[in-house]
Amino acid sequence: MYKKLSLCLLLMACCLFASAQSYKKLHFNSIVVDTHNDIPSTAIEKGVSFDQNLQTKTHSDLQRMLAGGVDAQFFSIWCDGNMQNPYAWANREIDTVLAWTNRNPDKMMQAFTAADIKKAVTQKKLAVLLGVEGGHMIENDLNKLDALYNRGVRYMTITWNNSTNWATSALDETAPSKSPPAGETWKDSTRKKGLTDFGKQIIKRMNELGMLVDLSHVGEQTFWDAINTTTKPVLVSHSCVYSLCAHRRNLKDDQINAVGKNGGVIHLNFYSGFIDSSFDRRTDLFNNHHKAERDSLLKQNPEPYFADVFLFEKYPEEVKALRPPLSVLIDHLDYIVKLIGVDHVGIGSDFDGVNSLPQQLDDITAMPLITKELLARGYSKKDIRKILGENFLRVFEANQQQ
């Protein structure tokens, strides 16, 4: 009896080991593209460098990104809408990312094309790509758009939470904003939602350059104006499904269908508040428990994001209980696949730009768990390779074709 039991346990252990090797082999043999990581602004804020060991300080660093099997990373070039001289800030962040790259030529290389990404993979280097998060960073100047492209920027998110003079954000289209356009009070503004004629001109110029039009963060009217203006497949770099989590940052079914018809790709954001409809309720209870401290932080900086990050980092044990399971993230992927097919979904983690992630996704080294979960749900290896990176490469190549 004991011999039979031991044999069964041994067989089970062998099966588990084989399963682990199977998903890891698939993950590390695929081209893994993450379209959104905020480590540049986070590193500057914390006074650290991406090529240091940042194990207890950030979600990402160079060694952990490589350990997570990420082959191509879009580094987010971002500042909030209140920043003075945002174009200069964008160039500062680009300088920072390129300094990391130049210091580590054996591990990193800047990529400008899909072919460059594939070249980096063959050389076992991280392909470094740049995405500007927020059209305010071009300061209403097409020449600055061109200049950012020439430095390597390969997508621009049309708005961040703040609107520009030429495009309205999801925040402004659904709620009063602390950053109204051109110094106006948003509720008193007579400007229509969506893209202005100049905004449409920017979309057309991005198409001409081969810069992907990113529709995360934008308001619904801006989304429709942009998708009806672009002649190239769009990118949604870090958003999820509104029907599963009714957040303004997520896409409604008609928008998802439009991205599919356009030939674009939606990259899923890992943030708990975009995937779990009950997360905000749990967070409100947490904030009420720390109300006095949070109010004090908001007096120092009125942007709620910074208070949220501070408190989440200060009380990690309490925060653990707020996190949804990893399966909830994959539910969003399943939903998109069922609606428009497996050719239109990818990964846009938002590591180092969010203060809560699903259970198990503690940092970027956990990326292979996405592959493990996809295998468990019955996705074929071919389809998993599409999700991990091939869908993005297709859209990237289509944007660069003249």
C-alpha positions in Angstrom: 0.0 0.0 0.0 2.7 2.4 1.0 4.7 1.6 -2.2 1.6 2.4 -4.3 1.0 5.6 -2.5 4.6 6.6 -2.9 4.4 5.8 -6.6 1.3 8.0 -7.0 2.9 10.9 -5.2 6.0 10.5 -7.4 3.8 10.5 -10.6 1.9 13.6 -9.4 5.2 15.4 -8.6 6.5 14.5 -12.1 3.3 15.8 -13.7 3.5 19.1 -11.8 7.2 19.5 -12.7 6.4 18.8 -16.4 3.5 21.3 -16.3 5.8 24.0 -14.8 8.4 23.4 -17.4 5.8 23.5 -20.2 4.5 26.9 -19.4 7.9 28.4 -18.7 9.3 27.0 -21.9 6.4 28.4 -23.9 6.8 31.8 -22.2 10.5 32.1 -22.6 10.4 30.9 -26.2 7.7 33.5 -27.2 8.2 37.1 -27.9 6.8 38.9 -24.9 5.8 42.5 -25.4 4.5 44.8 -22.6 3.1 48.0 -23.9 3.1 50.0 -20.7 5.5 50.4 -17.8 5.9 53.5 -15.7 9.3 52.9 -14.3 10.9 56.1 -15.8 8.7 58.5 -13.8 8.8 56.2 -10.7 12.6 55.9 -10.8 12.9 59.7 -11.1 10.5 60.2 -8.2 12.3 57.7 -6.0 15.8 58.7 -7.0 16.7 55.2 -8.2 17.9 53.7 -11.5 16.3 50.9 -13.6 19.6 49.0 -13.8 20.0 48.8 -10.0 18.5 46.1 -7.8 15.1 47.6 -6.9 13.6 44.5 -5.4 11.8 46.2 -2.4 11.3 49.6 -4.1 9.5 49.0 -7.5 7.7 46.4 -9.6 10.5 46.5 -12.1 14.2 46.6 -12.7 16.4 45.4 -15.5 17.3 42.0 -14.0 13.7 41.2 -12.9 12.3 42.3 -16.3 14.7 39.8 -18.0 13.8 37.2 -15.3 10.1 37.7 -16.2 10.8 36.8 -19.8 9.9 40.3 -21.2 11.5 40.8 -24.6 10.2 44.2 -25.5 9.2 46.9 -23.1 7.5 50.2 -23.8 8.7 52.6 -21.2 6.1 55.2 -20.5 7.2 58.8 -20.9 4.8 60.7 -18.6 4.1 63.7 -16.5 0.7 64.9 -15.1 -1.3 67.7 -16.8 -0.1 70.3 -14.3 3.6 70.0 -15.1 5.2 73.1 -16.6 7.1 72.5 -19.8 5.9 69.0 -20.3 7.8 68.6 -23.6 11.1 69.3 -21.8 10.0 66.8 -19.1 9.4 64.2 -21.8 12.9 64.7 -23.2 14.3 64.4 -19.7 12.6 61.0 -19.2 13.8 59.9 -22.6 17.3 60.8 -21.7 17.0 58.7 -18.6 15.8 55.6 -20.4 18.5 56.0 -23.0 21.1 56.4 -20.3 20.0 53.1 -18.8 20.2 51.5 -22.3 23.6 52.9 -23.2 25.0 51.7 -19.8 23.9 48.2 -20.5 24.7 47.4 -24.2 25.0 43.7 -23.5 21.4 43.6 -22.0 19.5 46.4 -23.7 19.0 48.0 -27.1 16.7 50.7 -28.3 14.2 49.4 -30.8 12.5 51.6 -33.5 10.8 48.9 -35.6 9.3 45.4 -35.3 12.4 44.1 -37.0 14.5 45.7 -34.2 12.4 43.8 -31.6 13.1 40.5 -33.3 16.8 41.4 -33.6 17.0 42.1 -29.9 15.4 38.7 -29.2 18.0 36.9 -31.2 20.7 38.8 -29.3 19.0 38.0 -26.0 18.6 41.7 -25.2 15.7 43.7 -23.9 14.1 45.8 -26.7 13.6 49.3 -25.3 10.7 51.2 -26.8 9.2 54.6 -25.9 5.6 55.6 -25.6 4.4 59.1 -24.6 1.5 59.0 -22.2 -0.5 62.1 -22.9 -0.8 64.5 -25.9 -0.2 67.5 -23.6 3.5 66.6 -23.8 3.7 67.9 -27.4 2.5 71.3 -26.3 0.1 71.8 -29.3 3.1 71.6 -31.7 3.4 69.2 -34.6 7.1 69.8 -34.8 7.5 68.5 -31.3 5.5 65.4 -32.2 8.0 64.9 -35.1 10.9 65.5 -32.8 9.7 62.9 -30.3 9.3 60.4 -33.1 12.8 61.0 -34.2 14.0 60.2 -30.7 12.3 56.9 -30.8 8.8 57.5 -29.5 6.6 54.9 -31.2 3.2 55.5 -29.7 1.4 58.5 -28.1 -1.6 58.1 -25.8 -3.8 60.9 -27.1 -4.7 62.1 -23.6 -3.8 61.2 -20.1 -6.4 62.0 -17.4 -6.2 65.7 -18.4 -7.6 67.0 -21.6 -5.6 69.0 -24.2 -6.8 71.9 -26.3 -7.6 69.4 -29.0 -8.8 66.2 -27.3 -11.0 65.3 -24.3 -10.0 62.6 -21.8 -12.1 59.9 -20.2 -11.9 61.8 -16.9 -13.1 65.1 -18.4 -15.9 63.5 -20.4 -17.3 61.8 -17.3 -16.4 64.0 -14.4 -15.1 67.5 -13.5 -11.3 67.6 -13.8 -8.6 69.3 -11.8 -6.8 69.9 -15.1 -9.3 71.6 -17.5 -8.1 72.7 -21.0 -6.3 76.0 -21.4 -6.9 77.2 -17.9 -10.7 77.0 -18.2 -13.1 75.6 -15.6 -14.2 72.5 -17.3 -17.8 72.7 -16.3 -18.0 76.2 -17.8 -16.2 75.3 -21.0 -18.3 75.4 -24.2 -15.8 73.3 -26.1 -17.2 70.1 -27.5 -16.0 66.7 -26.5 -13.8 64.7 -28.8 -11.1 65.8 -31.3 -10.9 69.3 -32.7 -9.7 69.7 -36.3 -6.2 70.1 -35.0 -6.6 66.9 -33.1 -7.6 65.1 -36.2 -4.5 66.6 -37.9 -2.4 65.1 -35.1 -3.9 61.7 -35.7 -3.1 61.9 -39.5 0.5 63.0 -38.8 1.0 60.1 -36.4 -0.2 57.8 -39.2 2.2 59.4 -41.6 5.1 59.0 -39.2 4.3 55.4 -38.2 3.6 56.4 -34.6 0.8 54.3 -33.1 -2.4 56.0 -32.0 -3.0 54.9 -28.4 -6.6 55.2 -27.2 -6.2 54.4 -23.5 -7.3 57.2 -21.3 -9.3 59.0 -23.9 -13.0 60.0 -23.6 -15.6 58.1 -25.7 -16.1 60.9 -28.1 -12.3 61.2 -28.6 -12.2 57.5 -29.1 -14.8 57.6 -31.9 -13.3 60.7 -33.6 -9.8 59.1 -33.5 -10.9 55.7 -34.8 -12.9 57.3 -37.6 -9.8 59.5 -38.5 -7.0 57.0 -38.4 -6.0 55.0 -41.5 -3.8 52.6 -39.4 -4.6 50.0 -36.7 -4.8 51.5 -33.3 -3.3 50.5 -30.0 -5.0 50.5 -26.7 -1.9 50.2 -24.5 -3.3 49.6 -21.0 -7.1 49.3 -20.6 -9.7 46.6 -19.8 -13.4 45.7 -20.3 -16.1 48.0 -19.1 -18.8 45.3 -19.1 -16.8 43.4 -16.4 -15.6 46.5 -14.5 -17.5 49.8 -15.2 -14.6 52.2 -15.0 -14.2 55.1 -17.3 -10.7 53.8 -18.3 -12.2 50.6 -19.7 -13.7 50.0 -23.2 -17.4 49.3 -23.8 -18.4 46.6 -26.1 -19.0 48.8 -29.1 -15.5 50.3 -28.7 -14.0 46.8 -28.4 -15.8 45.8 -31.6 -14.5 48.9 -33.3 -10.9 48.1 -32.4 -11.4 44.6 -33.9 -12.9 46.0 -37.1 -10.0 48.5 -37.3 -7.4 45.7 -36.9 -6.0 47.1 -33.7 -5.0 45.5 -30.4 -6.1 46.0 -26.8 -3.4 45.4 -24.2 -4.8 44.6 -20.7 -3.9 46.7 -17.7 -3.2 44.7 -14.5 -4.5 47.4 -12.1 -6.9 46.0 -9.6 -9.4 48.9 -10.0 -9.7 48.3 -13.7 -10.4 44.5 -13.5 -12.4 44.1 -10.3 -15.7 46.0 -9.9 -15.7 45.6 -6.1 -12.1 46.9 -5.6 -13.1 50.5 -5.3 -15.5 49.6 -2.5 -12.8 47.8 -0.6 -10.4 50.7 -1.2 -13.0 53.2 0.1 -13.1 51.3 3.4 -9.3 51.4 3.5 -9.2 55.1 2.8 -11.8 55.8 5.5 -9.7 53.9 8.0 -6.8 56.2 7.1 -8.8 59.4 6.4 -6.9 61.8 8.6 -3.6 60.8 7.1 -4.9 60.8 3.6 -6.4 64.3 4.0 -3.0 65.5 5.2 -1.3 64.1 2.1 -3.9 65.7 -0.2 -3.1 69.1 1.3 0.5 68.6 0.2 -0.4 67.3 -3.3 -4.1 67.5 -4.5 -3.6 64.6 -7.0 -5.2 61.6 -5.3 -2.9 59.1 -7.0 0.1 60.2 -4.9 -1.8 59.8 -1.6 -3.0 56.4 -2.7 0.5 55.2 -3.6 1.9 56.5 -0.3 -0.7 54.8 1.9 -0.6 51.5 -0.1 3.1 51.4 0.4 2.9 52.2 4.0 0.3 49.6 4.9 1.2 46.5 2.7 -0.5 43.9 4.9 -3.8 45.7 4.8 -3.5 46.2 1.0 -3.0 42.5 0.4 -6.6 41.8 1.3 -7.8 44.3 -1.3 -6.3 42.5 -4.2 -8.4 40.4 -6.6 -7.3 36.9 -7.9 -5.3 36.6 -11.0 -8.2 34.8 -12.7 -10.2 38.1 -12.8 -7.6 39.6 -15.1 -7.8 36.6 -17.5 -11.6 37.0 -17.5 -11.1 40.3 -19.2 -8.9 38.6 -21.8 -11.4 35.9 -22.4 -14.2 38.4 -22.8 -12.3 40.3 -25.6 -11.3 37.1 -27.3 -14.9 35.9 -27.4 -16.1 39.3 -28.7 -13.5 40.0 -31.4 -11.0 37.2 -31.5 -7.6 36.3 -30.2 -5.8 38.5 -32.7 -6.8 41.7 -30.9 -5.5 41.3 -27.3 -2.2 41.7 -25.5 -0.4 42.7 -22.3 0.0 46.3 -21.0 0.8 45.7 -17.4 1.1 49.3 -16.0 3.8 48.0 -13.6 5.2 50.9 -11.5 2.2 53.0 -12.5 -0.4 51.4 -10.2 -0.7 50.8 -6.5 -2.5 47.4 -6.6 -2.1 44.3 -8.7 -3.9 40.9 -8.7 -2.8 38.2 -6.4 0.4 36.5 -7.5 1.4 39.3 -9.8 3.6 40.9 -7.2 6.2 42.2 -9.7 7.4 41.8 -13.3 9.0 38.4 -12.5 5.5 36.9 -12.3 4.8 37.5 -16.0 5.1 33.7 -16.8 2.0 33.1 -14.6 0.0 34.8 -17.4 1.2 32.1 -19.8 0.4 29.4 -17.2 -3.1 30.7 -16.7 -3.7 30.9 -20.5 -2.6 27.3 -20.9 -4.9 26.2 -18.0 -7.8 27.9 -19.8 -7.2 25.9 -22.9 -5.6 28.5 -25.2 -3.3 26.9 -27.8 0.4 27.6 -27.9 -0.1 29.5 -31.2 -2.8 31.7 -29.7 -0.7 32.3 -26.5 2.2 33.5 -28.7 -0.2 35.9 -30.4 -1.4 37.3 -27.0 2.1 37.6 -25.6 3.6 39.6 -28.5 2.7 38.6 -32.0 -0.5 40.6 -32.1 1.4 43.8 -31.2 4.1 43.1 -33.8 1.5 42.8 -36.5 0.0 46.2 -35.6 3.4 47.8 -35.2 4.4 46.6 -38.7 1.1 47.8 -40.2 1.7 51.3 -38.7 5.1 51.5 -40.2 4.1 50.5 -43.7 3.8 53.6 -46.0 
